[in-house]
Amino acid sequence: MEFPLTLYYDTEVTDVEIKDSSHGDSDFRKAYIVNDGVSKIVIKHFSNSFSNEKRIIGWFRLMEEYRKIGLYCPAIIPNCHGELLYRHTVDGRDYFVYAEEFSAFQTAEQLNVEKRQYMPDALRTLGTIASKRLDFLDFPSAYCLLEPFAGEDTTDEETECALLFLDFIKKNLPQHLPRAEKLIDLFYKNQEECRKVYDSLPTSCFQADLNSSNILLDDNLKFVGLFDFNLCGKEKILNYAMREALWATYQDCLVDKDNNYIFYFDKKLDDIRMKTFLENMSYIQETYAFSDEEKKAFPVLLRYINTFWWYSLSELEVFSQDDSKVEKMLDWFELQMTRSDIVLV
């Protein structure tokens, strides 16, 4: 019987589905969905730079906190030795194994449900967790600003994306390099402004991955829970709230027939995006009261985070052969890094 099944079964089991979601040699991930005729569990075997024993135990504890507020998270299943987590080392590299019950609910992705249907309740739950000011994790989430998340990271993702943007322009659109360099200077200016206010902002601990493959819905397509806490951590509430509210604005009306985002080129669509963003923030405010300090910091953070990201980089590649659209994207970047008209009330 293949390891790691032997950690959970002392007899042969044949109903096993293996899913490999590894991302190259440095990020190994396998899941074994096992049905022994009595129960169904998911055994997870993985090794990557952002997973260690302390973090994983932190995931388990945060899942328990989410359950306390009435949110469903699959229960962790002890192995045959009574362990919640098993670690083994191969060629100096640590690998981890744990198991959880097979989810009682399907994901939004499996059910093909649009974000606008379940995201308001997901954001209200975010506010509930924020209001608890959880303080037991001492590592950042994947949404961290101004510090690296994983071991091999040297910057936060905003800075990484800004540098990738500049590199892309240098290699592919050198005619736009002078303006791109000015945008990067503006980005770093905003970063310094962000540093001045960031450390004093309140924190809590969050799951930090509200995407459709992790969000669980009931038979009535209502939000009931989450799984996959591997990106969780302690985070500035304002940063995390804004990031989730922003990424939840990508609706059908903002893309073309090929699913390319076109709000970069259309002020009306960009206004719709900002309106949706503020609506998303209002859902969070139903269960969490932002302080005056957070409201003051809001436009500062928005100027920093609402520019360079993986979405915008991919769109720049898509439209790189259309010089007029590249210019409009650069206009959009500049607008986002200078605007002060979007406020939190």
C-alpha positions, 0 to 999 in steps of 0.5 A: 500500500502506497505511503502515506496511506499506511499512516491511516490504514493497516489494511489494503484500500482500493478506492483511492483517487490521487490528485497531484497539484505540484508546482514544480520541484520546489512545491510538491503537493499530492492529495489522496481521496480515500473511501474505505467503505465506512468513511471518506477522507483526504490525505495531504502529502506536501513540501514547499517553502511556506509550510513548516510544522509551526505553520501547519499547527497554526492552520489547524488552530485557525480552522478551529477558531473559524468553526467557533463562529459557526463556519464549516471547516473539514475536521483533521483526522488523526493517523494510526499513531494518534498524530494530527501531523506527520513529518518525514525527511528525504534528502534533507527536505521536510515533507508533511502528511495530514488528513481531513474529512472529505468535505460535506459541501461542494466548492463554489468552483465545483458548483459554478456559482458566480462570486457576486452570489456568495462573496457578501457572506464570505466578506461578512465572515472576514469582518467577524474574524477581524473583530476577534483580533486573533493574535496566536499566529506569529507569521504573515499570510500570503497577503502580507505587505512590506515583508516577504511571505515564504522562505525564498521571497525577498519582497512582498508580492506588490514589489515583485510584480512592480519589478516584473512590470518594469522588466517586461517593459524593458524587454518588450516595450522599450518605447514606454520605458521612460514612463514606466520608470516614472511609474516605478518611482511613484510606486516606491514613493507610495510604498514609503508612505505606506510604511509610515502608517502600516505598523500601527494598524490593528491585526487579526489572523485570516485564512487568506485565500477566498477563491472559488476553489476554497469556498464551500456552499450548501445545497441552497448555494449559501456560503457555509465554510472554507478549507485550504488554510495553507496561506493563512497568517496574521495580517493587518486587518485593513490590508487583508480586507482591502485585498479580498474586496478588490479581488472580488470585483472581477465580474463578468461586466469587466471582461471581454468575450475572451475573459480579458479585463477591459476596465483598464481602458474604459472609465465607466467600467473602472468606476463600476469596479471601484463601486463594487470594491466599496460595496464589498468593503461595506459588507465587511463593515457590517461585522467589523468597525474600521477605526479612524486610523484605518480610515485615514490609512485607507487611501494610502494603502489603496494607492500602493496595492491597486496597481501592479498585480499578477492580473495587471501583468497578464493583461499587459502581455495580452495587449502589448501589441496594441500601443494605444491600449498599453498607453491607456494601461499606463494611464490607469496605473498612474491614476491608481497611484495618485488618486485620493477620491476613494475613501472609506466612510 
